[in-house]
Amino acid sequence: MPRVSPELLQLVTQTDKLLLSSHQSNLSQAIIACQEIAREAPGVVVALRWTVTLVDLLESEIADVRLAACNALAAVSVAQEGRDAIRTAGGLRPLVLLLGGGSRSAAAAAAALALMNCSACDVCKEAIADCRGVPMLLNLIREAAARTHATAAAASVASTASGASSSSAATTAAGGQLVLAPPPGTAAAAAAHAAAHGGAAAADGLKTPGDCKAAGYAAGALMNMGGVADVQDRMMEAGAVEVFEEAVRAAAPGDLVATRAQFCLSWLAVGSGALAEEQQQPPPEPLTQPPPGLTPGGGGSRRQQVPVASPRYPSTSGAAPGAGRATPSGGGAGGGSRIGTPLAGSAKPAAGSALAAVAASRGATPLGGSKPGTAAAASAR
């Protein structure tokens, strides 16, 4: 067990006794104390195997106990040893099930926070996906976006109804006529109802998806998990692209959910692009066959269509081996080739040929000729 201060040790001793008691009134207090201990020394919670107890309490019938257990596990999962302990104790599946409480549930938000912390571990990423964590996390983001749209629609209807009410009041004041209530089921009745209850709808709704803690933690968990190819496939199957794009459209500038959703969209774009490139790329040619264009007479460039003449690979045009090739030694029967194979002989280039012109411009003598000023040159003249 890691070293702790005397004050923390005393708190640990008291908490351990409360966790072992069967009184529900003391249990919530013990879990809250366990959460405080986990924030300061998560290794203590792991060493005392409190994570196993906390995981069992996730299925408690008391809502406050479940919420406290989620918060404690979220604090423990900040450390890697805490993530491993939660996964080993089987705590990922109960946390995923608690996401079903919806975006308004405090327990769902705490469970999403714990899953976001656990998703920083590579092993936990696929484990969360195996527990159907991907669609459950996406549902929280979808609900947050829908609540944001509902809030905007209620505000728009309330503004329209307020304008209509003020106009009717002005007409009544001017003419002294009574204004009848609109018939039920009509658009005017819906506008009046929205005007009357617009405050409650706005309070229940969201101005932006980032105002929902559960959606923010869910987007963070998916962002951590998005680098795994198998998780990307499950995101695509669950319709993650539509959910993320809807959250971005509903969000205000600088929204946390929208920022994480855009990051997830980049993960999916990279993954789908790599898959498409892999599917469109033709299979590699066998090593026994030359690449296209290098076959003599094929559809390659003019340089590729020229037969290669060398002592080891004879030319197909009937030319003598070594004809038209310069040797590093400057010519002569004893000159060695570039690859170390003796040439069969050196032929003098024809007068007016390209090789003779190049040699004349450089002041050199073509192969087979004699240097100026030598006896061989004089006899040749």
Order of alpha helices (4+ residues) and beta strands (2+ residues): alpha-alpha-alpha-alpha-alpha-alpha-alpha-alpha-alpha-alpha-alpha-alpha-alpha-alpha-alpha-alpha-alpha-alpha
